[in-house]
Amino acid sequence: MTSRIEQARASALLAALRSEEEGAGLVQRVRARQEAILRSRERGQWVQIDPEALARLVGRLDGPRSTCRHLGIAVSTLRRWAAEGRIRRWALVRLEELVATGARSLRRPNRAADRNYLRGGTDGP
């Protein structure tokens, strides 16, 4: 149900993740892709993505918890997207940006405080 362009884009993303040569050109390619996507369609569209490619992106951002904090979504949402083999276009663009810029981990070492914060407790930032 997705266009050939979206499938080719997801394949290109997987190929880029597999390559070991990540230089300054990656940031420009990611920005160009992002602009093309945003020009072509609105924010809420789905993009097919190989679960392996999504797992590699998540791994580069220090796991699902940190990735979800960067995106502002729940871990269960990310897991559901991975199981369905698709992701929202805006989230994929943001993930590409984060990987290209080498974003820091947002995971905190104290999981108990983390759990309370996610439940709406007062001991979070």
N, C-alpha and C positions, 0 to 999 in steps of 0.2 A: 504494500500500500504506500510505501514511500517512493519518492522519485529516485531515479538513477543517480542524480547528483548527490542526494543525501547518503545513499549507500556507498558511493565512491568516496565521499568525504569521510565517512566512518572508517572505510578501509585505509584511506590515507593517514588517518589519525593513528591507527594501529601500526602502520608501517613506520610512522615517525617515532612512535614510542619504542619500537624495536631497534631503531637505529641508534648507534652510540654517538653519532656526531650531532651534538646540540650546541650550536654556537649562537652568535648574535642574530643570525638570520631567522631563527625559530620565532623570535618575538614578532618580527615583521610579518612572517607568514601567518601567525595566529591572529594578529590584528587585521590583516587583510581578509582572512576567512571570516572573522567576526563581523566586519563591516558588510561583507557580501551576504551573510546570513541575515543580518538585521535589515538590510535593504530588501531582500527577497520576500520575507514573510514576517508575520507578526510574532510576538514573544511566546505565545502559548503552544506552538507546534511541537510535535514529537519528532525525534530523530532516532532511527535504528542504530544501535551500537552493539558491537560484539561484547558479551559479558567479560571476556578476557581483557579487552581494551579498557573497559570501565574499571575492572579490578586493578589494572596497572596504574591508571590515573589515581585511583583511591590510595594505592600503595605509595605513590610518590608524595602524597599529602599526609603521610603518617597515619593511615587507617581511616575507617569510616567515621569515627567520632569527630576527628579533626576536619575531615572533608565536609561533613554535615554542618559543622559550625561555620566554615567558610561560606557555604551556600545558604545557610539559614533554613535548613530543612531537618526533618527527623531522620534518624538512622533507619527506621522502618521504611520510610519513603525511598531512601537510597537502595535498600535491599529489594523493595518491590520493583523499582526500575530495573535493577540488575536481573531479577528473575524474568521480567517481561522482555528484556533485551532492547529496551528503549529508554530514552532520557529526554527531558524537556530541552528544547534548543537553547534557551537562555542558560541553563545549568551546564550544558556541554561547553558553551562559549566561555563561561566563567571558569570551568575546570581547566580548559586550555590556557587561559590567562594565568591562573595560579601555578600551573606546572611550568609554564614558560618563564615566569618571574621567580620561581623557586620560593614560593610562599612558606612562611614558617608554620610549624605545627601549632594548633590551637588546643591540643590535648593537655589536660592538666594532670599532675602526678597524683593528686589526692582524689581518688574515685568516689569516696564517701561524700565529700563536699560537692563534687560534680553531680552526683545523683540527687542531692538535696536541691541544688540549684536548678536542675532540670525539672524538678517537681514544683518549683515555685518557692523554694525556701529562701531565707534571707542571708545565707552565708556565701552567696556567690558574688561576682563582681557587678 
